[in-house]
Every structure is written in C-alpha cells, then in structure tokens.
C-alpha cells in the first residue's frame, strides 16, 4: 500500500513544482549598468582606457492601476 501511495504522490509533487516554477519565471528582466566610481568619486578606467561598468539584471514589476477608494460620509 505504501508503494502505491508513493507512486501516486511523487508525480503529483513533480507536477506542482514544475507549475509553480514556470509561474514564477514569467517576471520581465532588464539589464542595468552603472560606471564604477573610486573613493575619490572619479570613474575607474580599465587597461584599454574605457570606463569600467557594473551591470546587474533586475526584475521589472508591473504597476497595477486601481480605482479610488470612496470617501466615507
């Protein structure tokens, strides 16, 4: 009986984990780069003379629009 329960439970857990990860992964991402700055507030340049940049990938959240809350009388 235990073996049958595991055979039914395991595929259900796998399906739920796949569904939850695909729903989470739909966030839109954006790459943002900023110039690296030293302690003296001047931009740091690399060996080739170009300014070194720090880049990060961030999630872009959608703004939700709602209706105004009615004023109580």
Secondary structure, 3 states (H helix, E strand, C coil): CHHHHHHHHHHHHHHHHHHHHHHHCCCEEEEEEEECECCCCCECECCCCCECEEEEEEEECCCCCCCCCCCCC
